[in-house]
Amino acid sequence: MLRHVVSTAMVLGLIASLVVLEARVGGGDITFKVKSAGNVTFSHENHVVGYELRCTHCHDSLFLTRAKHRKVTMAQMQKGAACGACHNGKRAFSVKGNCNTCHSK
């Protein structure tokens, strides 16, 4: 009987930890359509889990929701807007000269 209680508790703990992880990642992948240079797929998991960033690091200061999304040019990013706030060559690779890192054709 005790073995079943412990097993059940372990399974519930595992499920709870997966739910917390899923809630933490949120957003999923977002693909930005860019005709001239190729689409960009942004991975929330890569940024949130991989680099331990919180949602509030980018939302609502750098990025809005999908419904309120604003288009940003590469020139604006090179001046620190949107992705360029971190991808400036100091915190993360620069948006300038690294096209294929984000854009895929």
Phi, psi and omega in degrees: 000312180298323179299320179293322179295315180295316179298316179297317179297320179294317179296315179297322177296318178297315179299316180299319180292325177292322178296317179297317179298316180297319179295325181292320183289309176048166171072324183064195178279143177236128178256123176263124181280119179229104185295315188288321186248353184102151183295157176240126175254117179267128180256111175299318182301315180300317183281318184283310181278311184296321183247006177054041176272147176267156179306319183290349176297324182248326184259132001259014182282311181268321184229146177260190176286169178302321182293330183253016184302136175251141175284140181232135180274163176297324178298320178293319178297320180295342177262008175103005178278151175050237182303327182296346177298324177253323182276070184241007181089352179251303178284318180212171182307148182286147174289340181277123175081008179235043187307312186289349177292325182248321184272136176231141180256000000 
